[in-house]
Amino acid sequence: METSIAIIVQIFIILYSIILHEVAHGAVAERLGDDTAKHAGRLTLNPIPHIDPIGTILLPLITFFGAGAILGWARPVPYNHIALRGRYGELKVALAGPLTNFMIAFFFATLIRFDSAEVLEFSNFILGLFTYGVLLNVWLALFNLIPIPPLDGSKVLFLLIDKRNYALRAFLEQYGLILLIAFLFFGSAFLHPLAMFFTRALVGG
C-alpha cells in the first residue's frame, strides 16, 4: 500500500515540478512585457496544456526503463523575445525554469530541516518523499541547464555565443534530441555527484 501511495505522490511531484518550471518561464515573460504564454493558456496548473508527447510521455518512459530514473519536460511555453523589456529579458526567461526547480527543492529541504530540528515529526515514509522532491528538482534544474536543445541551457548558450555561429546552432537544433538521449544514457552519471552535492547542501546531510 505504501509503495502504491509513494508512486502516486512521486508522479504528482514530477508532474507539478515540470509544470511549475514551464509556468515560471511564461510568468517571467509576462512580467517583462510579453503576454504570449497568457494568451496561449499556458499560465495554468492544469497539466493538459503542458503535456508534450516526447518530453512528458516518451522520455520519462525511456529514462525510467533505461536508466532507472524519470526525467523529462513539459511542452515549452511560447514567448516573443522581441516583446521582452530589458537587455537580459531572454536570459531571465530561460533561467526562470531551473531557478524555480531549485526553489521547489529548497521548499522540500526546509520541511526536512524542520523535522531535523524536531519542530515536526515526520515518518521515514514522508521524509523519503520530501528527499525525493529535493533530489528530483535539483536534477531537473541541472538537467535543464545542459546546453542541448530543447533544454533551457541551449537558450542560454545561444544568447552567449557569437550570433554569427550559425553552424553550431543549426547542428544543435537539428540533432538536439539525439544528443540529449545519448547524454541520458552515457553522460548523466556526470550529473549525479553534482546533484548529490546540492541535495546534501540543501538538506544539511
Sequence and secondary structure as in RCSB ss.txt:
>XXXX:A:sequence
METSIAIIVQIFIILYSIILHEVAHGAVAERLGDDTAKHAGRLTLNPIPHIDPIGTILLPLITFFGAGAILGWAR
PVPYNHIALRGRYGELKVALAGPLTNFMIAFFFATLIRFDSAEVLEFSNFILGLFTYGVLLNVWLALFNLIPIPP
LDGSKVLFLLIDKRNYALRAFLEQYGLILLIAFLFFGSAFLHPLAMFFTRALVGG
>XXXX:A:secstr
 HHHHHHHHHHHHHHHHHHHHHHHHHHHHHHTT  HHHHTT SSS SGGG  IIIIIIHHHHHHHHHSS      
     GGG  STTHHHHHHHHHHHHHHHHHHHHHHHHHHHHTTSS   HHHHHHHHHHHHHHHHHHHHHTSSSTT
SHHHHHHHHHS TT HHHHHHHHHHHHHHHHHHHHHTGGGHHHHHHHHHHHHHT 
